[in-house]
Amino acid sequence: MGAVQARMESALSRLLPPAHVAPARLHEAMRYAALGGGKRVRPLLSFAAGEVSSAAPERLEVAAAAVELIHAYSLVHDDLPCMDDDVLRRGKPSVHVEYNEATALLVGDALQTLAFQLLAEHRLADEPRAQLEMVKLLAVAAGSRGMAGGQQIDLEATGKTLALAELEFMHIHKTGALIRAAVLIGAACGKPLAEAERAHLDRYAKAVGLAFQVVDDLLDYEGSTATLGKTAGKDSKQGKPTYVSAIGVPPARELAQELRADAHAALAGLGSRGARLAALADFVVLRKF
Amino acid sequence: MGAVQARMESALSRLLPPAHVAPARLHEAMRYAALGGGKRVRPLLSFAAGEVSSAAPERLEVAAAAVELIHAYSLVHDDLPCMDDDVLRRGKPSVHVEYNEATALLVGDALQTLAFQLLAEHRLADEPRAQLEMVKLLAVAAGSRGMAGGQQIDLEATGKTLALAELEFMHIHKTGALIRAAVLIGAACGKPLAEAERAHLDRYAKAVGLAFQVVDDLLDYEGSTATLGKTAGKDSKQGKPTYVSAIGVPPARELAQELRADAHAALAGLGSRGARLAALADFVVLRKF
């Protein structure tokens, strides 16, 4: 995991515009937002999924960077005063605090654009057609019927009590869609998979995506700001429905374990090629930050 | 022109998510932002450039929609309080006024994503490789070294006096890059062009892009809010450098005519296939709104 994280840091640093190129302040702020932190869960998933299809690391690092830039943009916009209004991210001041709101807005916008640029300008699949599929996958995952849509559902849910099914619907969009894209785009960098193998990955990604969110809710409830590198207890203070508020701590812990087991079960058909994905499902559920 | 505008309205309406699909409020706001207004200058340019390469209108409308969605997203974000803080757009309340700031942020984000989705999921070129080139073209034009970068330069220039060359540099990014993309992406929907023909289009696009901005500055100075459908005199009130403030009204008018002549000259090598582009250069310079 450490090797992939280090590789991603260096790949992102290379793929982001240099801080001295005009407009320098925008580029500096884009680098501030995307470098030097984060668990890189999505890139880890892309690399692990790439093991299933024997994908080359040179392709995986670019594809994973595209997914991670979408994630980074969403955090920058999410922290803005009109959204979650958070001043702390990855243990540092949020982008709009370190720079200003207008720059943070443009940073998010430009990080999103760069994600699609990366998928178009590097060779990431044997066939250009397959690469266009990656662009589509990422766009659908990030857009109004994916991550951005999940944010909107989240906005509208604040202050309300959601049923478990509604909470799940929200998170399948808000976090799950991009995690699914990280897995499928990683796999798409390698040899074409059989339909059944893709279905296994899809089921795995859905379970891991939800598990990630359940654990996030538990950590937000139990963790400290110092450990998390972001403001702890924020969700409940803002009246956001969470798995903890919906079903309580012990059932949320149980649910995370069930999803972990489901993720493992989904990998059964992939044999040893799924070993890294299995380890990541454990990491997602057992992490403390 | 009216036929292309009507065709674009209907294409955009079909390509945007329906307002009744969840998350309904986000989709409704995306449609509010992108439909029912605008001169559709960029789509007009795409269609006119498509005449040069005999592109099919079924492809052109999708490619032009992608460019127009990038433009629409930039307007939504540009109107936000942390940017230009404008309450009026195309004669209607801005998105953040009609909805709220958080929704306007997500509307812009999701419109940008949809632009790339459209370029990936429809067949727009004979070869998938050429279509990946379109994705790249649009991303470079919209990103930190194109439109978003121009916005950042604009932010930093507010309250300053810029030399004519600096003003031009800002506008080549802020408006010019996307106008160039509209022309080149439109042409890319048809038969491959010779290198020289592409160079003609590029020179044309650069001239028209700058002419568009010079005329915009003149209209902002001379026009009324009712005619423009957006707040008139805004730029000078906000201390933004414009062609009017940099060189004065008569020289700005002269510059617009020079750029119009340059646009026409660039088309000379294309013969009758450039007739529509020539007419558009006239429209851009002679328009009153």
Contacts between the chains, C-beta under 8 A, distances in Angstrom:
chain1	res1	chain2	res2	distance
A	17	B	144	5.7
A	17	B	145	6.7
A	21	B	145	7.6
A	22	B	149	7.4
A	22	B	153	7.6
A	23	B	144	7.0
A	23	B	149	4.8
A	23	B	152	4.2
A	23	B	153	5.3
A	23	B	156	7.4
A	25	B	152	6.6
A	25	B	156	6.9
A	26	B	144	5.4
A	26	B	148	7.2
A	26	B	149	6.1
A	26	B	152	4.1
A	27	B	144	6.1
A	30	B	144	6.4
A	73	B	109	7.8
A	77	B	105	5.8
A	77	B	109	6.4
A	80	B	105	6.8
A	82	B	100	7.6
A	82	B	101	3.7
A	82	B	102	4.8
A	82	B	105	6.2
A	83	B	102	5.3
A	83	B	105	6.7
A	100	B	82	7.6
A	101	B	82	3.7
A	102	B	82	4.8
A	102	B	83	5.3
A	102	B	155	5.4
A	103	B	152	6.9
A	103	B	155	7.1
A	105	B	77	5.9
A	105	B	80	6.8
A	105	B	82	6.2
A	105	B	83	6.6
A	105	B	105	7.5
A	106	B	144	7.9
A	106	B	148	5.2
A	106	B	151	5.6
A	106	B	152	5.4
A	106	B	155	7.7
A	108	B	109	7.3
A	109	B	73	7.8
A	109	B	77	6.4
A	109	B	108	7.3
A	109	B	109	7.7
A	109	B	112	6.8
A	109	B	148	5.1
A	110	B	143	5.3
A	110	B	144	4.0
A	110	B	148	4.2
A	110	B	149	7.3
A	112	B	109	6.8
A	112	B	112	5.8
A	112	B	113	7.0
A	113	B	112	7.0
A	113	B	139	5.3
A	113	B	142	4.9
A	113	B	143	3.8
A	113	B	144	7.4
A	113	B	148	6.6
A	114	B	139	7.3
A	114	B	143	5.8
A	114	B	144	7.0
A	116	B	116	4.5
A	116	B	135	6.2
A	116	B	138	8.0
A	116	B	139	4.8
A	117	B	135	7.9
A	117	B	136	6.2
A	117	B	139	3.6
A	117	B	140	6.2
A	117	B	143	6.1
A	119	B	135	7.3
A	120	B	132	5.0
A	120	B	133	7.5
A	120	B	135	3.8
A	120	B	136	3.9
A	120	B	139	6.1
A	121	B	136	4.9
A	121	B	139	8.0
A	127	B	128	7.2
A	128	B	127	7.3
A	128	B	128	3.9
A	128	B	129	4.2
A	128	B	131	7.5
A	128	B	132	5.4
A	129	B	128	4.2
A	131	B	128	7.5
A	131	B	132	6.0
A	132	B	120	5.0
A	132	B	128	5.4
A	132	B	131	5.9
A	132	B	132	6.2
A	132	B	135	7.7
A	133	B	120	7.6
A	135	B	116	6.2
A	135	B	117	7.9
A	135	B	119	7.3
A	135	B	120	3.9
A	135	B	132	7.7
A	135	B	135	5.7
A	136	B	117	6.2
A	136	B	120	4.0
A	136	B	121	4.9
A	138	B	116	7.9
A	139	B	113	5.3
A	139	B	114	7.3
A	139	B	116	4.8
A	139	B	117	3.5
A	139	B	120	6.1
A	139	B	121	8.0
A	140	B	117	6.2
A	142	B	113	4.9
A	143	B	110	5.3
A	143	B	113	3.8
A	143	B	114	5.7
A	143	B	117	6.1
A	144	B	17	5.7
A	144	B	23	7.0
A	144	B	26	5.4
A	144	B	27	6.1
A	144	B	30	6.4
A	144	B	106	7.9
A	144	B	110	4.0
A	144	B	113	7.4
A	144	B	114	7.0
A	145	B	17	6.7
A	145	B	21	7.6
A	148	B	26	7.2
A	148	B	106	5.2
A	148	B	109	5.1
A	148	B	110	4.2
A	148	B	113	6.6
A	149	B	22	7.4
A	149	B	23	4.8
A	149	B	26	6.1
A	149	B	110	7.3
A	151	B	106	5.6
A	152	B	23	4.2
A	152	B	25	6.6
A	152	B	26	4.1
A	152	B	103	6.9
A	152	B	106	5.4
A	153	B	22	7.6
A	153	B	23	5.3
A	155	B	102	5.4
A	155	B	103	7.1
A	155	B	106	7.7
A	156	B	23	7.4
A	156	B	25	6.9
